Amino acid sequence: MVDKVNFENLSIESNIKNFIDYIRFERQLASNSIVSYKRDLNRYKLFLSLKKVDNYLEVSYDQILSFLEYLNENYCGSSISRILSSSRNFYKFLVREKIVKKNPFIQIKNPKKPKKILEVLSEDEVKRFLNGIPYSTELEIRDRAMFELLYSSGLRVSEIVNLKISNIDFDEGLIRFIGKGKKERITPVGETSKLFLKKYLNIARFKIEKEIKSDYVFLNKNGKKLTRQGFWKILKKYDKKINLGKNLYPHIFRHSFATHMIERGADIRVVQELLGHSDISTTEIYTNLNRKYIKDIYFKYHPREKDSS
C-alpha cells in the first residue's frame, strides 16, 4: 500500500510518482507498462503547463475537451487512446486515495479504432502460391506439405508447429488435436494436402529428423521442432520468390480458407466448427466479406449491369 500522506498538497509530479509506485509495487505491472504510463502522464502534465492550468485536481470538462483537441493535433488514434487511458487511471488512483471526489476523465471515451480490413487471397492467388513451392528437396517437400495443410484445414500457425504425427488419422482423413482455449478440435484434411503430407512423412521427414526423434510433424533443418519464427522465415522466403504482390502473413491462409468455403456455399456454423471459433460472431466477419464478393460478382456478370447503354 502506498504510504498515507497528504497527497492533496503535492504537486502533479509528486502524485504521478506516487501513482507510478502504486502500479509498480501494488499492481505489479510490467516495466514496459510503467514506462508507457510515465510517458503518457508527462504528456498530460505538459499540456497542463502549456495551457497554464494550475490546479490539476479540479480540471474542468472544458479543459478536458481542450486536452482532446491538443491530442488530436499531435498524436495518432492509438496514442490518443493510450494517453486517455493513462490519464483516466491516474485520476482513478487520486479518487481511490480521496484526493479528488470524481474522475474528470470518466465520461471521456477513447476514440474508436478503425475497423481493420481483413486481407484474403483469391483462389487463384492461393494456387499460384502453393504451385510456386517446389518439392525436389526434403525441406521443399516439408514446405509444400505445410502450406497445403495450412490452407486445406484452416489451421493457425501455432497448430501447425505443434501438430504431432499422432494427431493425424489418414484413414479418416482427419486431424484431432487440442486447439485454442484447450478445446479438442477435429478438422478434415483435403486430398491434395493429404498427398503432400504423406509424401513428406514417407520420404523427407526421416531424413530431416536424423538421430533426433520427435513426434512433431514439421521439423527444422536441424531435426528439431519448427518454431513460429522459423515458419515466418519460410513464408517470407516464398513470398519474395513467388511475389503475389500481397502482404503475406500466416493468418492470411486461414482467412482465405474461411472466405473461400463461404463463397462456395458452406454453412457458417460448419465454418465456425472448422475454424474452432467458440463464438459465431467471430466467424461472421467472413460472411461480410462474402457479401462484398457477391456484390462484385453481380456487377461483373449481370447482363443489365454489363450493358447499361
Helices and strands as residue ranges (DSSP letters): G 7-9, H 12-21, I 22-26, H 31-50, G 56-58, H 61-74, H 77-96, H 123-131, H 138-153, H 157-161, G 165-167, E 168-169, E 174-178, G 180-182, E 184-188, H 191-199, I 200-204, H 205-209, H 228-242, H 251-263, H 268-275, H 280-283, H 285-301, H 303-306
